[in-house]
Amino acid sequence: MSTSDIRAAVDGAIRRHLESRAPSPPPVPAASARTAPPTGHPSHARIPVPDGAASGGPCVIEPTVACVHCGHCQAQGY
């Protein structure tokens, strides 16, 4: 069996497999990361903590610097 025969056999097997699969549903548009409910593990949830960027205020975690919307204060790990 030559290399081209093996390639043709593998290509045919992959094509048959892909044709036999059911079509996947259309993707659902993603919501905003700040408003989307957690999907999957709860550690990915965001806590609604007001940040200081809207008023040019300080960062919640490091008050000596301005808020830059990094989102760390809204994470479960803080």
C-alpha positions as CSV (number, residue, x, y, z in Angstrom):
1,M,0.0,0.0,0.0
2,S,1.5,3.3,-1.0
3,T,1.4,6.6,0.8
4,S,-1.2,8.0,-1.6
5,D,-3.4,5.0,-1.0
6,I,-3.2,5.5,2.8
7,R,-4.0,9.2,2.4
8,A,-7.0,8.4,0.2
9,A,-8.3,5.9,2.7
10,V,-7.9,8.3,5.6
11,D,-9.5,11.1,3.7
12,G,-12.4,8.9,2.8
13,A,-12.9,7.8,6.4
14,I,-12.9,11.4,7.7
15,R,-15.3,12.5,4.9
16,R,-17.7,9.7,5.8
17,H,-17.5,10.4,9.5
18,L,-18.2,14.1,9.0
19,E,-21.1,13.5,6.6
20,S,-22.7,11.1,9.1
21,R,-22.6,13.6,12.0
22,A,-25.8,15.6,12.7
23,P,-25.5,19.3,11.9
24,S,-24.6,21.4,14.9
25,P,-27.1,24.1,16.1
26,P,-26.3,27.7,15.1
27,P,-24.1,29.5,17.7
28,V,-25.8,31.7,20.3
29,P,-24.6,35.2,20.4
30,A,-22.5,35.8,23.5
31,A,-23.7,38.3,26.1
32,S,-21.5,40.9,27.7
33,A,-18.9,39.5,30.1
34,R,-20.1,41.8,32.8
35,T,-23.8,40.8,32.5
36,A,-23.6,37.2,31.3
37,P,-24.5,34.6,33.9
38,P,-21.7,32.1,34.7
39,T,-21.5,29.2,32.4
40,G,-19.7,26.2,33.6
41,H,-17.7,26.5,36.8
42,P,-18.9,29.0,39.4
43,S,-15.4,30.5,39.7
44,H,-16.0,32.2,36.4
45,A,-18.8,34.3,37.8
46,R,-18.5,38.1,38.2
47,I,-19.5,39.9,41.3
48,P,-21.2,43.3,40.7
49,V,-18.6,45.5,42.4
50,P,-18.7,49.2,41.5
51,D,-15.4,50.3,40.0
52,G,-13.9,53.7,40.2
53,A,-13.3,54.2,36.5
54,A,-16.7,56.0,35.8
55,S,-15.8,58.8,38.1
56,G,-12.0,58.6,37.6
57,G,-11.7,57.1,41.0
58,P,-9.2,54.8,42.5
59,C,-8.9,51.0,42.0
60,V,-10.7,49.0,44.6
61,I,-7.7,46.7,45.1
62,E,-4.9,49.2,44.8
63,P,-6.3,52.6,45.8
64,T,-3.1,54.5,44.9
65,V,-3.8,54.0,41.2
66,A,-6.7,54.8,38.9
67,C,-9.2,52.0,38.0
68,V,-8.5,50.5,34.6
69,H,-11.4,48.0,34.4
70,C,-9.2,44.9,34.9
71,G,-12.1,43.1,36.6
72,H,-10.0,41.5,39.3
73,C,-12.1,43.0,42.0
74,Q,-15.2,41.3,40.5
75,A,-13.6,37.8,40.4
76,Q,-14.1,35.1,43.0
77,G,-10.4,35.0,43.8
78,Y,-10.1,38.4,45.3
